[in-house]
Amino acid sequence: MTPADLDKRAELTVWPKRAPGHSAEGHPFETLREALAAAARVIESEDAQPWIITEAGDILSPRWIRANTLSRPLQ
């Protein structure tokens, strides 16, 4: 992933943390930067698990999102 990827489209899907068998719906964002900011807010609430699919097809797990957004600000 490159810094330019932060300005490309991404889709955020939020899965309920304690509700097995429920489906989740994706939410499109104009930029990966926006999707990461929304995902960080979800992680802070601790009631759901966000997953992001980037325009390039990369899948960002809740663990990746946590490690790359909560420990340092987005550039």
C-alpha positions in Angstrom: 0.0 0.0 0.0 1.3 3.4 -0.9 0.4 6.9 0.3 -1.5 7.5 -3.0 -3.9 4.6 -2.0 -5.3 6.8 0.8 -7.0 8.9 -1.8 -8.6 6.0 -3.7 -12.0 4.6 -3.1 -12.7 1.9 -0.4 -15.6 0.1 1.1 -16.0 -0.4 4.9 -18.0 -3.4 6.2 -18.8 -3.6 9.9 -19.5 -6.9 11.4 -21.3 -7.2 14.8 -18.8 -8.5 17.3 -21.1 -10.6 19.4 -23.8 -11.5 17.0 -22.9 -14.6 14.9 -24.9 -15.3 11.9 -25.8 -11.7 11.2 -25.0 -10.2 7.8 -23.1 -7.0 7.3 -23.5 -4.3 4.7 -20.7 -2.5 3.0 -20.5 1.3 3.0 -18.6 3.0 0.1 -16.2 5.9 0.8 -14.7 8.2 -1.7 -11.2 7.7 -0.1 -9.5 5.1 2.0 -8.6 7.8 4.4 -12.3 8.4 5.1 -12.9 4.7 5.5 -10.0 4.3 7.9 -11.3 7.2 10.0 -14.7 5.6 10.2 -13.2 2.2 11.0 -11.1 3.7 13.8 -14.3 5.1 15.4 -15.9 1.7 15.2 -12.9 0.0 16.9 -12.9 2.6 19.7 -16.6 1.7 20.4 -15.5 -2.0 20.7 -18.9 -3.3 19.7 -18.1 -4.3 16.1 -15.3 -5.3 13.8 -14.6 -3.2 10.7 -13.1 -4.7 7.5 -12.1 -2.5 4.6 -11.7 -3.5 0.9 -9.5 -1.1 -1.0 -10.0 -0.1 -4.7 -6.9 -2.3 -5.4 -8.6 -5.3 -3.8 -6.6 -5.3 -0.6 -8.5 -6.5 2.5 -7.7 -4.7 5.7 -8.6 -6.6 8.9 -9.7 -5.1 12.2 -6.2 -5.9 13.6 -4.5 -4.1 10.6 -6.8 -1.1 11.0 -6.2 -0.9 14.7 -2.4 -1.1 14.3 -2.3 1.5 11.5 -4.9 4.1 12.6 -5.0 4.2 16.4 -1.2 4.2 17.0 -0.5 7.1 14.6 -2.4 9.8 12.8 -3.3 9.3 9.1 -1.1 11.4 6.8 
